[in-house]
Amino acid sequence: MLKHLRIAALASALAALQGCAGVALTAGGIAGGTGVEHTMNGISYKTFATPLANMRLATLKTLDKLDMKVTDDHQTEEGWQIEAAAHDRDIDITLESLTSRTTRMRVVVNKGEIFFKDASTSTEIILQTGETLAQQRQASR
């Protein structure tokens, strides 16, 4: 009974947010347990409990696995900036060191024009990077 009420409440909340894709994506992502945050303009974020150096290597490995060509990779004051390309999309990844053991990943995927963001691709890059990190942890045990 309580489970049905929760589902009904979530469905009602999503219906009330009809037309507000950014908020609906956030609610859907949280409900799905992905842990990926989205802004209303299509930018995706996630903080990982991983040092910056490990995060950078996992990101580069993931981009290679996804057949996305790295076009730039340079250090910044906050961490690393990585740019890649996939077909008609430009990918901009910022890795920001929050502490010695946590790194925030921000991914923006532009399709063609600067105003069209591809949130599903940016989310997939984050999720696949998380998988790469998990595989690396498993291999090191």
WODAPE-V804038 format. One record per run of one state. SS is the DSSP state (a for helix, b for strand, c for the rest). FROM is the first residue (numbers start at 0). TO is the last residue. Records with the same first field share a line. If there is no record, write none. Layout:
SS->FROM-TO ; FROM-TO
This chain:
c->0-0 ; 16-19 ; 32-35 ; 38-42 ; 48-50 ; 65-67 ; 75-77 ; 86-87 ; 99-100 ; 111-115 ; 117-117 ; 139-140
a->1-15 ; 20-31 ; 51-64 ; 118-138
b->36-37 ; 43-47 ; 68-74 ; 78-85 ; 88-98 ; 101-110 ; 116-116
